[in-house]
Amino acid sequence: MKEKTDRRVKYTKALLKDALVELLKERHISKISVTALCEVADVNRSTFYAHYTDQFDLLRQVEGEVITNLKSFLDQYVDDRMPITEQNLKGILEYAKNNADLFTVLLGEHSDHAFHNDLMELVKLIP
């Protein structure tokens, strides 16, 4: 049975995710420190390390969350035997629109190319 995540943990992770997005607008992940993330998110370094090993781990988890959400969406709405419909495409685009800042940095100039590859592999699964 999957344990329910505490509200405070969700809130803290959301703050750190938002801080990461803000900092990725300005610079590459290799130029972002844990200290900078904690300052922007207004959390202690010990809190950060309770959830992530470093800034790269945070980025990998955020990227993984996006890929998982897109896979779930595709699994839910796209049948392997049928091409994607206009309705399904609208849903995917709505997800991207609702997460525009996140997609902008994950696909932008300061992004991780591994995420691009994962996203392209996911796109190949669409019939």
Stockholm file with secondary structure:
# STOCKHOLM 1.0

chainA/1-127         MKEKTDRRVKYTKALLKDALVELLKERHISKISVTALCEVADVNRSTFYAHYTDQFDLLRQVEGEVITNLKSFLDQYVDDRMPITEQNLKGILEYAKNNADLFTVLLGEHSDHAFHNDLMELVKLIP
#=GR chainA/1-127 SS CCCCCCHHHHHHHHHHHHHHHHHHTTSCGGGCCHHHHHHHHTCCHHHHHHHCSSHHHHHHHHHHHHHHHHHHHHHHHCCTTSCCCHHHHHHHHHHHHHTHHHHHHHSSTTCCHHHHHHHHHHHHTCC
#=GC SS_cons         CCCCCCHHHHHHHHHHHHHHHHHHTTSCGGGCCHHHHHHHHTCCHHHHHHHCSSHHHHHHHHHHHHHHHHHHHHHHHCCTTSCCCHHHHHHHHHHHHHTHHHHHHHSSTTCCHHHHHHHHHHHHTCC
//
